[in-house]
Amino acid sequence: HEHVENYRRGELQQTLITFQNKQSYLFPVSFGTIETQMLRTALLKTKLLQRIESNQRKSFYLLHGPKSSKASESVRVYGDDIFLKDRK
């Protein structure tokens, strides 16, 4: 898929494919068949990359554990300072 630079219709039931190295070949395969294969290859690549990314996230989670769910505020209750000042 990545090696193919371009593909276009040739004669009846033929497709001209140009590769990244600028070499072109005429294949005895219909344009529709080549196009379907290119689309399927792109979809497969996308799914594979998504699975790899998902597995990397899962393995990171397993190695490092869940993120802490503690609040970033201190333990002190809001308004303690005000309450203590009023008592004096």
Biopython code that builds the backbone (N, CA, C, O; Angstrom):
import numpy as np
from Bio.PDB.StructureBuilder import StructureBuilder

atoms = [
    (1, "HIS", "N", (0.823, -1.186, 0.000)),
    (1, "HIS", "CA", (0.000, 0.000, 0.000)),
    (1, "HIS", "C", (0.868, 1.251, 0.000)),
    (1, "HIS", "O", (0.648, 2.148, -0.814)),
    (2, "GLU", "N", (1.835, 1.328, 0.884)),
    (2, "GLU", "CA", (2.717, 2.496, 0.941)),
    (2, "GLU", "C", (3.686, 2.532, -0.224)),
    (2, "GLU", "O", (4.204, 3.595, -0.568)),
    (3, "HIS", "N", (3.935, 1.391, -0.832)),
    (3, "HIS", "CA", (4.872, 1.338, -1.956)),
    (3, "HIS", "C", (4.231, 1.809, -3.249)),
    (3, "HIS", "O", (4.931, 2.110, -4.216)),
    (4, "VAL", "N", (2.918, 1.875, -3.275)),
    (4, "VAL", "CA", (2.202, 2.284, -4.483)),
    (4, "VAL", "C", (2.033, 3.798, -4.476)),
    (4, "VAL", "O", (1.443, 4.370, -3.559)),
    (5, "GLU", "N", (2.557, 4.430, -5.508)),
    (5, "GLU", "CA", (2.412, 5.878, -5.632)),
    (5, "GLU", "C", (1.114, 6.234, -6.335)),
    (5, "GLU", "O", (0.446, 7.202, -5.971)),
    (6, "ASN", "N", (0.756, 5.443, -7.352)),
    (6, "ASN", "CA", (-0.418, 5.751, -8.155)),
    (6, "ASN", "C", (-0.894, 4.483, -8.859)),
    (6, "ASN", "O", (-0.099, 3.584, -9.133)),
    (7, "TYR", "N", (-2.176, 4.414, -9.148)),
    (7, "TYR", "CA", (-2.708, 3.339, -9.985)),
    (7, "TYR", "C", (-3.847, 3.900, -10.812)),
    (7, "TYR", "O", (-4.639, 4.716, -10.340)),
    (8, "ARG", "N", (-3.914, 3.452, -12.045)),
    (8, "ARG", "CA", (-4.960, 3.961, -12.945)),
    (8, "ARG", "C", (-5.364, 2.895, -13.944)),
    (8, "ARG", "O", (-4.659, 1.909, -14.161)),
    (9, "ARG", "N", (-6.509, 3.123, -14.537)),
    (9, "ARG", "CA", (-7.053, 2.171, -15.508)),
    (9, "ARG", "C", (-6.132, 2.051, -16.715)),
    (9, "ARG", "O", (-5.586, 3.035, -17.212)),
    (10, "GLY", "N", (-5.983, 0.829, -17.160)),
    (10, "GLY", "CA", (-5.262, 0.580, -18.401)),
    (10, "GLY", "C", (-6.272, 0.160, -19.450)),
    (10, "GLY", "O", (-7.397, 0.658, -19.478)),
    (11, "GLU", "N", (-5.870, -0.749, -20.302)),
    (11, "GLU", "CA", (-6.792, -1.315, -21.288)),
    (11, "GLU", "C", (-7.831, -2.147, -20.545)),
    (11, "GLU", "O", (-7.842, -2.171, -19.314)),
    (12, "LEU", "N", (-8.680, -2.810, -21.263)),
    (12, "LEU", "CA", (-9.731, -3.639, -20.685)),
    (12, "LEU", "C", (-9.142, -4.644, -19.688)),
    (12, "LEU", "O", (-8.248, -5.417, -20.032)),
    (13, "GLN", "N", (-9.646, -4.626, -18.471)),
    (13, "GLN", "CA", (-9.219, -5.537, -17.393)),
    (13, "GLN", "C", (-7.719, -5.436, -17.088)),
    (13, "GLN", "O", (-7.080, -6.435, -16.755)),
    (14, "GLN", "N", (-7.169, -4.235, -17.202)),
    (14, "GLN", "CA", (-5.763, -4.021, -16.863)),
    (14, "GLN", "C", (-5.626, -2.748, -16.024)),
    (14, "GLN", "O", (-6.420, -1.816, -16.142)),
    (15, "THR", "N", (-4.607, -2.739, -15.184)),
    (15, "THR", "CA", (-4.348, -1.575, -14.331)),
    (15, "THR", "C", (-2.864, -1.259, -14.359)),
    (15, "THR", "O", (-2.025, -2.147, -14.210)),
    (16, "LEU", "N", (-2.549, 0.019, -14.550)),
    (16, "LEU", "CA", (-1.166, 0.477, -14.532)),
    (16, "LEU", "C", (-0.856, 0.962, -13.122)),
    (16, "LEU", "O", (-1.500, 1.880, -12.612)),
    (17, "ILE", "N", (0.133, 0.337, -12.502)),
    (17, "ILE", "CA", (0.513, 0.701, -11.134)),
    (17, "ILE", "C", (1.910, 1.300, -11.161)),
    (17, "ILE", "O", (2.842, 0.714, -11.711)),
    (18, "THR", "N", (2.041, 2.486, -10.553)),
    (18, "THR", "CA", (3.336, 3.144, -10.425)),
    (18, "THR", "C", (3.740, 3.076, -8.958)),
    (18, "THR", "O", (2.984, 3.465, -8.068)),
    (19, "PHE", "N", (4.945, 2.576, -8.729)),
    (19, "PHE", "CA", (5.451, 2.402, -7.373)),
    (19, "PHE", "C", (6.291, 3.603, -6.950)),
    (19, "PHE", "O", (6.626, 4.449, -7.779)),
    (20, "GLN", "N", (6.630, 3.680, -5.677)),
    (20, "GLN", "CA", (7.408, 4.794, -5.139)),
    (20, "GLN", "C", (8.767, 4.938, -5.825)),
    (20, "GLN", "O", (9.307, 6.041, -5.905)),
    (21, "ASN", "N", (9.316, 3.832, -6.316)),
    (21, "ASN", "CA", (10.612, 3.889, -6.995)),
    (21, "ASN", "C", (10.474, 4.324, -8.455)),
    (21, "ASN", "O", (11.425, 4.229, -9.231)),
    (22, "LYS", "N", (9.270, 4.807, -8.826)),
    (22, "LYS", "CA", (8.949, 5.348, -10.150)),
    (22, "LYS", "C", (8.856, 4.294, -11.247)),
    (22, "LYS", "O", (8.754, 4.642, -12.423)),
    (23, "GLN", "N", (8.890, 3.032, -10.892)),
    (23, "GLN", "CA", (8.704, 1.973, -11.888)),
    (23, "GLN", "C", (7.212, 1.703, -12.035)),
    (23, "GLN", "O", (6.480, 1.633, -11.048)),
    (24, "SER", "N", (6.771, 1.551, -13.286)),
    (24, "SER", "CA", (5.360, 1.293, -13.574)),
    (24, "SER", "C", (5.211, -0.066, -14.229)),
    (24, "SER", "O", (6.026, -0.461, -15.063)),
    (25, "TYR", "N", (4.161, -0.776, -13.844)),
    (25, "TYR", "CA", (3.877, -2.097, -14.411)),
    (25, "TYR", "C", (2.400, -2.166, -14.759)),
    (25, "TYR", "O", (1.553, -1.621, -14.051)),
    (26, "LEU", "N", (2.108, -2.840, -15.854)),
    (26, "LEU", "CA", (0.731, -3.055, -16.285)),
    (26, "LEU", "C", (0.321, -4.450, -15.836)),
    (26, "LEU", "O", (0.921, -5.440, -16.257)),
    (27, "PHE", "N", (-0.689, -4.537, -14.991)),
    (27, "PHE", "CA", (-1.142, -5.817, -14.457)),
    (27, "PHE", "C", (-2.461, -6.221, -15.104)),
    (27, "PHE", "O", (-3.320, -5.377, -15.358)),
    (28, "PRO", "N", (-2.616, -7.520, -15.369)),
    (28, "PRO", "CA", (-3.863, -8.006, -15.978)),
    (28, "PRO", "C", (-4.973, -8.194, -14.933)),
    (28, "PRO", "O", (-5.558, -9.269, -14.807)),
    (29, "VAL", "N", (-5.238, -7.129, -14.202)),
    (29, "VAL", "CA", (-6.242, -7.148, -13.138)),
    (29, "VAL", "C", (-7.089, -5.888, -13.303)),
    (29, "VAL", "O", (-6.563, -4.823, -13.627)),
    (30, "SER", "N", (-8.394, -6.007, -13.083)),
    (30, "SER", "CA", (-9.271, -4.852, -13.259)),
    (30, "SER", "C", (-8.952, -3.754, -12.241)),
    (30, "SER", "O", (-8.463, -4.020, -11.144)),
    (31, "PHE", "N", (-9.242, -2.529, -12.635)),
    (31, "PHE", "CA", (-9.034, -1.373, -11.767)),
    (31, "PHE", "C", (-9.827, -1.522, -10.469)),
    (31, "PHE", "O", (-9.329, -1.200, -9.391)),
    (32, "GLY", "N", (-11.052, -2.009, -10.577)),
    (32, "GLY", "CA", (-11.902, -2.188, -9.397)),
    (32, "GLY", "C", (-11.297, -3.149, -8.384)),
    (32, "GLY", "O", (-11.372, -2.916, -7.178)),
    (33, "THR", "N", (-10.700, -4.226, -8.875)),
    (33, "THR", "CA", (-10.060, -5.200, -7.982)),
    (33, "THR", "C", (-8.875, -4.570, -7.257)),
    (33, "THR", "O", (-8.709, -4.755, -6.051)),
    (34, "ILE", "N", (-8.053, -3.827, -7.995)),
    (34, "ILE", "CA", (-6.892, -3.167, -7.386)),
    (34, "ILE", "C", (-7.358, -2.132, -6.362)),
    (34, "ILE", "O", (-6.813, -2.046, -5.261)),
    (35, "GLU", "N", (-8.360, -1.357, -6.732)),
    (35, "GLU", "CA", (-8.861, -0.328, -5.822)),
    (35, "GLU", "C", (-9.415, -0.943, -4.537)),
    (35, "GLU", "O", (-9.174, -0.432, -3.443)),
    (36, "THR", "N", (-10.155, -2.038, -4.676)),
    (36, "THR", "CA", (-10.690, -2.737, -3.502)),
    (36, "THR", "C", (-9.560, -3.224, -2.607)),
    (36, "THR", "O", (-9.635, -3.095, -1.385)),
    (37, "GLN", "N", (-8.517, -3.781, -3.204)),
    (37, "GLN", "CA", (-7.383, -4.278, -2.416)),
    (37, "GLN", "C", (-6.655, -3.135, -1.715)),
    (37, "GLN", "O", (-6.217, -3.285, -0.574)),
    (38, "MET", "N", (-6.525, -2.006, -2.384)),
    (38, "MET", "CA", (-5.863, -0.851, -1.762)),
    (38, "MET", "C", (-6.674, -0.357, -0.556)),
    (38, "MET", "O", (-6.112, -0.045, 0.494)),
    (39, "LEU", "N", (-7.984, -0.292, -0.720)),
    (39, "LEU", "CA", (-8.840, 0.152, 0.387)),
    (39, "LEU", "C", (-8.823, -0.838, 1.547)),
    (39, "LEU", "O", (-8.788, -0.437, 2.711)),
    (40, "ARG", "N", (-8.849, -2.122, 1.231)),
    (40, "ARG", "CA", (-8.804, -3.142, 2.289)),
    (40, "ARG", "C", (-7.475, -3.094, 3.030)),
    (40, "ARG", "O", (-7.425, -3.262, 4.248)),
    (41, "THR", "N", (-6.395, -2.861, 2.280)),
    (41, "THR", "CA", (-5.074, -2.767, 2.900)),
    (41, "THR", "C", (-5.000, -1.564, 3.835)),
    (41, "THR", "O", (-4.459, -1.659, 4.937)),
    (42, "ALA", "N", (-5.544, -0.436, 3.393)),
    (42, "ALA", "CA", (-5.548, 0.769, 4.234)),
    (42, "ALA", "C", (-6.364, 0.536, 5.505)),
    (42, "ALA", "O", (-5.955, 0.948, 6.590)),
    (43, "LEU", "N", (-7.509, -0.119, 5.374)),
    (43, "LEU", "CA", (-8.350, -0.414, 6.539)),
    (43, "LEU", "C", (-7.633, -1.358, 7.505)),
    (43, "LEU", "O", (-7.662, -1.153, 8.718)),
    (44, "LEU", "N", (-6.995, -2.388, 6.962)),
    (44, "LEU", "CA", (-6.254, -3.334, 7.797)),
    (44, "LEU", "C", (-5.129, -2.630, 8.544)),
    (44, "LEU", "O", (-4.915, -2.879, 9.730)),
    (45, "LYS", "N", (-4.410, -1.749, 7.847)),
    (45, "LYS", "CA", (-3.318, -1.012, 8.483)),
    (45, "LYS", "C", (-3.856, -0.151, 9.625)),
    (45, "LYS", "O", (-3.262, -0.102, 10.702)),
    (46, "THR", "N", (-4.976, 0.526, 9.389)),
    (46, "THR", "CA", (-5.582, 1.370, 10.415)),
    (46, "THR", "C", (-5.982, 0.548, 11.635)),
    (46, "THR", "O", (-5.702, 0.938, 12.768)),
    (47, "LYS", "N", (-6.633, -0.580, 11.407)),
    (47, "LYS", "CA", (-7.053, -1.434, 12.525)),
    (47, "LYS", "C", (-5.854, -1.978, 13.290)),
    (47, "LYS", "O", (-5.874, -2.044, 14.519)),
    (48, "LEU", "N", (-4.813, -2.367, 12.566)),
    (48, "LEU", "CA", (-3.614, -2.894, 13.206)),
    (48, "LEU", "C", (-2.952, -1.827, 14.072)),
    (48, "LEU", "O", (-2.560, -2.104, 15.206)),
    (49, "LEU", "N", (-2.826, -0.616, 13.550)),
    (49, "LEU", "CA", (-2.217, 0.464, 14.329)),
    (49, "LEU", "C", (-3.053, 0.809, 15.558)),
    (49, "LEU", "O", (-2.501, 1.108, 16.617)),
    (50, "GLN", "N", (-4.379, 0.771, 15.427)),
    (50, "GLN", "CA", (-5.250, 1.021, 16.576)),
    (50, "GLN", "C", (-5.068, -0.052, 17.642)),
    (50, "GLN", "O", (-5.038, 0.251, 18.834)),
    (51, "ARG", "N", (-4.948, -1.297, 17.217)),
    (51, "ARG", "CA", (-4.762, -2.388, 18.179)),
    (51, "ARG", "C", (-3.413, -2.269, 18.882)),
    (51, "ARG", "O", (-3.315, -2.488, 20.089)),
    (52, "ILE", "N", (-2.375, -1.922, 18.123)),
    (52, "ILE", "CA", (-1.050, -1.748, 18.721)),
    (52, "ILE", "C", (-1.095, -0.628, 19.757)),
    (52, "ILE", "O", (-0.563, -0.773, 20.858)),
    (53, "GLU", "N", (-1.729, 0.484, 19.403)),
    (53, "GLU", "CA", (-1.847, 1.614, 20.322)),
    (53, "GLU", "C", (-2.627, 1.231, 21.577)),
    (53, "GLU", "O", (-2.254, 1.612, 22.686)),
    (54, "SER", "N", (-3.700, 0.484, 21.399)),
    (54, "SER", "CA", (-4.511, 0.036, 22.531)),
    (54, "SER", "C", (-3.705, -0.887, 23.439)),
    (54, "SER", "O", (-3.767, -0.767, 24.663)),
    (55, "ASN", "N", (-2.958, -1.799, 22.848)),
    (55, "ASN", "CA", (-2.139, -2.719, 23.642)),
    (55, "ASN", "C", (-1.043, -1.979, 24.391)),
    (55, "ASN", "O", (-0.702, -2.351, 25.514)),
    (56, "GLN", "N", (-0.485, -0.932, 23.783)),
    (56, "GLN", "CA", (0.533, -0.146, 24.473)),
    (56, "GLN", "C", (-0.064, 0.558, 25.689)),
    (56, "GLN", "O", (0.566, 0.623, 26.745)),
    (57, "ARG", "N", (-1.290, 1.089, 25.536)),
    (57, "ARG", "CA", (-1.945, 1.743, 26.673)),
    (57, "ARG", "C", (-2.228, 0.737, 27.781)),
    (57, "ARG", "O", (-2.035, 1.032, 28.960)),
    (58, "LYS", "N", (-2.691, -0.464, 27.393)),
    (58, "LYS", "CA", (-2.991, -1.493, 28.392)),
    (58, "LYS", "C", (-1.732, -1.928, 29.122)),
    (58, "LYS", "O", (-1.745, -2.077, 30.343)),
    (59, "SER", "N", (-0.640, -2.134, 28.385)),
    (59, "SER", "CA", (0.589, -2.580, 29.032)),
    (59, "SER", "C", (1.151, -1.482, 29.931)),
    (59, "SER", "O", (1.715, -1.781, 30.984)),
    (60, "PHE", "N", (1.008, -0.222, 29.538)),
    (60, "PHE", "CA", (1.447, 0.879, 30.395)),
    (60, "PHE", "C", (0.652, 0.874, 31.695)),
    (60, "PHE", "O", (1.215, 1.052, 32.775)),
    (61, "TYR", "N", (-0.657, 0.668, 31.587)),
    (61, "TYR", "CA", (-1.532, 0.619, 32.767)),
    (61, "TYR", "C", (-1.129, -0.538, 33.678)),
    (61, "TYR", "O", (-1.075, -0.383, 34.898)),
    (62, "LEU", "N", (-0.844, -1.702, 33.083)),
    (62, "LEU", "CA", (-0.465, -2.863, 33.887)),
    (62, "LEU", "C", (0.875, -2.648, 34.583)),
    (62, "LEU", "O", (1.063, -3.084, 35.719)),
    (63, "LEU", "N", (1.806, -1.978, 33.908)),
    (63, "LEU", "CA", (3.126, -1.746, 34.496)),
    (63, "LEU", "C", (3.108, -0.653, 35.561)),
    (63, "LEU", "O", (3.795, -0.762, 36.577)),
    (64, "HIS", "N", (2.326, 0.397, 35.332)),
    (64, "HIS", "CA", (2.370, 1.561, 36.212)),
    (64, "HIS", "C", (1.159, 1.700, 37.120)),
    (64, "HIS", "O", (1.133, 2.574, 37.986)),
    (65, "GLY", "N", (0.179, 0.867, 36.938)),
    (65, "GLY", "CA", (-1.009, 0.926, 37.775)),
    (65, "GLY", "C", (-1.895, 2.106, 37.426)),
    (65, "GLY", "O", (-1.534, 2.952, 36.608)),
    (66, "PRO", "N", (-3.050, 2.152, 38.054)),
    (66, "PRO", "CA", (-3.975, 3.253, 37.765)),
    (66, "PRO", "C", (-3.448, 4.568, 38.325)),
    (66, "PRO", "O", (-2.688, 4.584, 39.294)),
    (67, "LYS", "N", (-3.854, 5.657, 37.711)),
    (67, "LYS", "CA", (-3.479, 6.972, 38.226)),
    (67, "LYS", "C", (-4.178, 7.177, 39.561)),
    (67, "LYS", "O", (-5.276, 6.670, 39.793)),
    (68, "SER", "N", (-3.534, 7.915, 40.412)),
    (68, "SER", "CA", (-4.125, 8.208, 41.714)),
    (68, "SER", "C", (-5.376, 9.048, 41.519)),
    (68, "SER", "O", (-5.387, 9.986, 40.722)),
    (69, "SER", "N", (-6.414, 8.711, 42.240)),
    (69, "SER", "CA", (-7.662, 9.464, 42.120)),
    (69, "SER", "C", (-7.829, 10.442, 43.277)),
    (69, "SER", "O", (-8.931, 10.936, 43.516)),
    (70, "LYS", "N", (-6.749, 10.723, 43.994)),
    (70, "LYS", "CA", (-6.820, 11.656, 45.117)),
    (70, "LYS", "C", (-6.992, 13.078, 44.599)),
    (70, "LYS", "O", (-6.506, 13.428, 43.523)),
    (71, "ALA", "N", (-7.678, 13.873, 45.368)),
    (71, "ALA", "CA", (-7.868, 15.276, 45.000)),
    (71, "ALA", "C", (-6.555, 16.021, 45.177)),
    (71, "ALA", "O", (-5.716, 15.641, 45.994)),
    (72, "SER", "N", (-6.391, 17.069, 44.416)),
    (72, "SER", "CA", (-5.153, 17.832, 44.506)),
    (72, "SER", "C", (-5.165, 18.823, 45.668)),
    (72, "SER", "O", (-4.123, 19.387, 46.000)),
    (73, "GLU", "N", (-6.321, 19.045, 46.292)),
    (73, "GLU", "CA", (-6.400, 19.967, 47.418)),
    (73, "GLU", "C", (-5.825, 19.312, 48.668)),
    (73, "GLU", "O", (-5.679, 18.092, 48.745)),
    (74, "SER", "N", (-5.505, 20.157, 49.643)),
    (74, "SER", "CA", (-5.020, 19.611, 50.907)),
    (74, "SER", "C", (-6.202, 19.012, 51.668)),
    (74, "SER", "O", (-7.360, 19.191, 51.290)),
    (75, "VAL", "N", (-5.889, 18.308, 52.731)),
    (75, "VAL", "CA", (-6.903, 17.601, 53.504)),
    (75, "VAL", "C", (-7.781, 18.573, 54.292)),
    (75, "VAL", "O", (-8.914, 18.243, 54.642)),
    (76, "ARG", "N", (-7.269, 19.746, 54.566)),
    (76, "ARG", "CA", (-7.992, 20.730, 55.360)),
    (76, "ARG", "C", (-9.361, 21.022, 54.750)),
    (76, "ARG", "O", (-9.508, 21.103, 53.530)),
    (77, "VAL", "N", (-10.347, 21.177, 55.607)),
    (77, "VAL", "CA", (-11.708, 21.469, 55.159)),
    (77, "VAL", "C", (-11.801, 22.950, 54.833)),
    (77, "VAL", "O", (-11.245, 23.786, 55.545)),
    (78, "TYR", "N", (-12.503, 23.271, 53.758)),
    (78, "TYR", "CA", (-12.686, 24.674, 53.385)),
    (78, "TYR", "C", (-13.355, 25.444, 54.525)),
    (78, "TYR", "O", (-14.300, 24.954, 55.144)),
    (79, "GLY", "N", (-12.866, 26.633, 54.793)),
    (79, "GLY", "CA", (-13.479, 27.486, 55.803)),
    (79, "GLY", "C", (-12.928, 27.287, 57.202)),
    (79, "GLY", "O", (-13.364, 27.983, 58.119)),
    (80, "ASP", "N", (-11.990, 26.370, 57.412)),
    (80, "ASP", "CA", (-11.418, 26.150, 58.747)),
    (80, "ASP", "C", (-10.797, 27.428, 59.286)),
    (80, "ASP", "O", (-10.984, 27.768, 60.454)),
    (81, "ASP", "N", (-10.057, 28.138, 58.439)),
    (81, "ASP", "CA", (-9.390, 29.363, 58.889)),
    (81, "ASP", "C", (-10.412, 30.389, 59.361)),
    (81, "ASP", "O", (-10.212, 31.037, 60.388)),
    (82, "ILE", "N", (-11.472, 30.536, 58.639)),
    (82, "ILE", "CA", (-12.506, 31.512, 58.982)),
    (82, "ILE", "C", (-13.175, 31.122, 60.297)),
    (82, "ILE", "O", (-13.412, 31.972, 61.155)),
    (83, "PHE", "N", (-13.474, 29.842, 60.449)),
    (83, "PHE", "CA", (-14.134, 29.355, 61.658)),
    (83, "PHE", "C", (-13.261, 29.590, 62.885)),
    (83, "PHE", "O", (-13.752, 30.021, 63.928)),
    (84, "LEU", "N", (-11.963, 29.307, 62.757)),
    (84, "LEU", "CA", (-11.058, 29.486, 63.888)),
    (84, "LEU", "C", (-10.899, 30.954, 64.242)),
    (84, "LEU", "O", (-10.788, 31.288, 65.422)),
    (85, "LYS", "N", (-10.884, 31.838, 63.255)),
    (85, "LYS", "CA", (-10.746, 33.272, 63.516)),
    (85, "LYS", "C", (-11.961, 33.797, 64.278)),
    (85, "LYS", "O", (-11.829, 34.650, 65.156)),
    (86, "ASP", "N", (-13.133, 33.290, 63.944)),
    (86, "ASP", "CA", (-14.356, 33.749, 64.607)),
    (86, "ASP", "C", (-14.390, 33.337, 66.081)),
    (86, "ASP", "O", (-15.023, 34.016, 66.889)),
    (87, "ARG", "N", (-13.732, 32.255, 66.442)),
    (87, "ARG", "CA", (-13.750, 31.761, 67.828)),
    (87, "ARG", "C", (-12.865, 32.585, 68.745)),
    (87, "ARG", "O", (-13.089, 32.588, 69.955)),
    (88, "LYS", "N", (-11.892, 33.268, 68.232)),
    (88, "LYS", "CA", (-10.930, 34.003, 69.076)),
    (88, "LYS", "C", (-11.510, 35.171, 69.745)),
    (88, "LYS", "O", (-10.813, 35.871, 70.479)),
]
sb = StructureBuilder()
sb.init_structure("model")
sb.init_model(0)
sb.init_chain("A")
sb.init_seg("    ")
for serial, (resi, resn, name, xyz) in enumerate(atoms, 1):
    if name == "N":
        sb.init_residue(resn, " ", resi, " ")
    sb.init_atom(name, np.array(xyz, "f"), 0.0, 1.0, " ", f" {name:<3s}", serial, name[0])
structure = sb.get_structure()
